[in-house]
Amino acid sequence: MPMRTFVTVLLCAAMAPAFAATAAPNFAPNSDTGWVPARAEGDDFISPESGPGPVVSDKDHPYIPNNPRTQPTYRVADLTNPILKPWLIPSMKKANDEVLGGKVPFTADARCWPAGVPAFAVYAHVRPIYFLQTEKEIVIINESDMQTRHIHLNVPHSSNPKPSWYGESVGHYEGDELVVDTIGLNDKTFVDNYRTPHTDQIHVIERFKMIDGGKQLQATITVDDPGAFTMPWTAMQRWRRREDGPIMELSCAENHEDHLHNESVPIPEAAKADF
């Protein structure tokens, strides 16, 4: 069965009338509903109105996304953000210096690496995310490289989850919000596209809700990692609703040749064929 057809079947099954009567909110009213970032710079977090927020671009080197009317730039992180513990600064400064020296920086989507959490919210901003909802589980799929998260509903965390790329996510509904609590993440990902590290102590809470009459989806994200950050911090992401067809199969590493010359983070490659 073609991938597009297979995922469409899953979407239709997840939205069967018997479940629609009990599900609130419904992030996937039909199989064509995807969500794409609502801003041109959608692959960066939105800072909160007040309080500690995410790493943003250095004020002397502002990030400009790819746009035909302007000259795009690569990201240079603001290292003065008070959330950063001192041990993070050297590696982030090295990454900044490489960008300022003309190198292409690492991003998870460009290198076909898992985004992890919370960076899943800013992964591959030009591709939509899709929700599959059932009574016991929600699956969120980013169309770019089919990055997938599983959220188990109304269950407690395991006593000692083994660290993994996407950790262990449990969720529940609070009125019109989906609240997702994630632990058990490994330390192999960055929390954003500014190459901000974290430790396996990271704990992420996301609150998803539809706004603007269902035209937009908003996530309020709280990150607590006492190993990497001096305090918990908050960020946001918003997506706009897009209904132009079911999810497509987009495989990232069809060709493993490195055109970005970033040998320190190679594209993952299987040791042997899977057929």
Secondary structure, DSSP 8 states (H G I E B T S, - for coil): --HHHHHHHHHHHHT-HHHHTT-SS-S-SSTTEEEEESSTTTTS-B--SSS-----B-TTS-----BTTB------B-TT-TTB-GGGHHHHHHHHHHHHTT-----HHHHT----TTGGGGSSTTS-EEEEE-SSEEEEEETGGGEEEEEEES----SS---BSS-EEEEEEETTEEEEEEE-B-SSS-SSTT-----TT-EEEEEEEEEGGGTEEEEEEEEE-TTTBSS-EEEEEEEEEEESSS-----S-SS---SS--TTS-----SS---
